[in-house]
Amino acid sequence: MVTFGWRTAFYLCSILALVIAGLWYWYATDHPASHLKISPEELLLIGVGKTAEPSGARPSTSWWTLLRNPNISLICASYFLSSYVLFLFIFWFYLYLIDERKFSILGGGFFTSMPYVLA
C-alpha cells in the first residue's frame, strides 16, 4: 500500500479473496456423501446414512424457548461486549496510533494487526 497506493492493495486483496472463494466453492460440499475425497468407510465412521429419525423431520423449537434460555442470553451479552471492543480496534486504534502517537503508516498497521495475530 505504501509503494503502490491503497487502490492497488484493495484490488490485490479482492483478487486473492475471489481466488480463495472460488477454491472453496470448488472443493467444499454441503454434505459429506457428495465430497470426492471421503471414502465409504469414512462415511460409515461418521454415521452418514444411519439416521434415527426420518429425513427432514426436526423437533420444533420456538423462539420464546430460546430467548428464555440463560445460556443464550449470556452468549448474546458476550458477543455484544466483544463486538464493542472489536469495533474500537477496527475503526479507531489505527487512527489513534497514526494521529496521536505519530506512528508511521507501516508501524501503525503492524501494531494494529497485533491483537488479531496474538488472538
Rosetta blueprint (number, residue, H / E / L):
1 M L
2 V L
3 T L
4 F L
5 G L
6 W H
7 R H
8 T H
9 A H
10 F H
11 Y H
12 L H
13 C H
14 S H
15 I H
16 L H
17 A H
18 L H
19 V H
20 I H
21 A H
22 G H
23 L H
24 W H
25 Y H
26 W H
27 Y H
28 A L
29 T L
30 D L
31 H L
32 P H
33 A H
34 S H
35 H L
36 L L
37 K L
38 I L
39 S L
40 P H
41 E H
42 E H
43 L H
44 L H
45 L H
46 I H
47 G L
48 V L
49 G L
50 K L
51 T L
52 A L
53 E L
54 P L
55 S L
56 G L
57 A L
58 R L
59 P L
60 S L
61 T L
62 S L
63 W H
64 W H
65 T H
66 L H
67 L H
68 R H
69 N L
70 P H
71 N H
72 I H
73 S H
74 L H
75 I H
76 C H
77 A H
78 S H
79 Y H
80 F H
81 L H
82 S H
83 S H
84 Y H
85 V H
86 L H
87 F H
88 L H
89 F H
90 I H
91 F H
92 W H
93 F H
94 Y H
95 L H
96 Y H
97 L H
98 I H
99 D H
100 E H
101 R L
102 K L
103 F L
104 S L
105 I H
106 L H
107 G H
108 G H
109 G H
110 F H
111 F H
112 T H
113 S H
114 M H
115 P H
116 Y H
117 V H
118 L H
119 A L
